Amino acid sequence: MTRGDQADTCRHKGSGPSSFWMQDPGLVFDQLALEPGMHFLDLGCGRGDYSLEAASRVGPGGLVTALDVSVSSVKALAEAASNLGIKHLKAETADIIHDLPIEDHSADLCFLSTVLHIPHISRQLGGLLKEVARVLKPQGRFIVLECKKEEWDFGPPVEMKWSPEQVHGAVKKYGFQKIRFSE
């Protein structure tokens, strides 16, 4: 899903990190298959590009909850949503490896994009996965979007990237099953 040839011209602007510019957002959101009224939970949302796009897809009858440990990223996302007139996006500061400020079985889709390389998250992934299992609806989906485990001139070093097999091995311990892998 990379747009490697466009990466140099599509660098993100604004506060906080984002992998949005590294992906083909149309392809990503086609795979997510969001519908109006859904609850989209963006874990480690950074500057919130995915959250803002999800908000447009779930519509005002849906809900987007965006969580990140960075106060400045969350503040910038809340401001961006307000400026766009989006009232159904809730941006909150939270460390996603601890208790999530989300009700049990309330999220249709939990989205984790390019955060597994962060050392404190990868070391404590079990806590995050238990929380994802708790907040997902019974038929909910957990989507993990990661950089290819290849050397690039941007992004985390290759040894910190997770392969699809590594992701699958980690999540299946917590009752998740692989439905699909897209490249």
Disulfide bonds with the S-S distance in Angstrom:
none
